[in-house]
């Protein structure tokens, strides 16, 4: 998939990029791709790294630092879906109807090349018309992704989903590294794009 238009969307301070998206609208259907970094290619089962990762369970994200589940050389470099670099992934390809129903899907091993690393605020600014992209394919991807997000959201709400989003706390520090305020981070529509696409990937 090296030549496909694929992007990542993450927090502005993210160090590891573990999922990417692609989408096209064709004949009234959406063809959504969710591409997940293939860590298993590099981490053998029951190896020392695998056993340590099992003990840690998750990566822990603190306001000023992160304690990764895997060595940073893997999580932030070799496995991270960095812009302009070939990376090994598992891709979930979904054919989705205009009402948000999954018509078919398949999962394949793949190689992607991330065409652009976005943060959530940048994608939101594209949707709001505040900034433009240099690539028409990427702009079309973002607009189509937002359109599909609305359809998926409506389908999940109709099926009984409850949205518990209340915003994320963000710590503000003074020059000495002391917290002087905690504010609530606004949930953006760009957050919802990735959130609902990941829900659908998990459904498949």
Secondary structure, DSSP 8 states (H G I E B T S, - for coil): -TTS--EEEE-TT-S---EEEEEEEETTEEEEEEEEE-GGGTS-TTSHHHHHHHHH-S-EE-SS-EE-SS-HHIIIIISS--BTSEEEEEEEEEEE-TTS-EEEEEEEEEEEEBSEEEEHHHHHHHHTTSS--S-HHHHHHHHHHHHHHHHHHHHHHHTT-------EEEEEE-TTS-EEEEEEE---HHHHHHHHHHHHHHH-
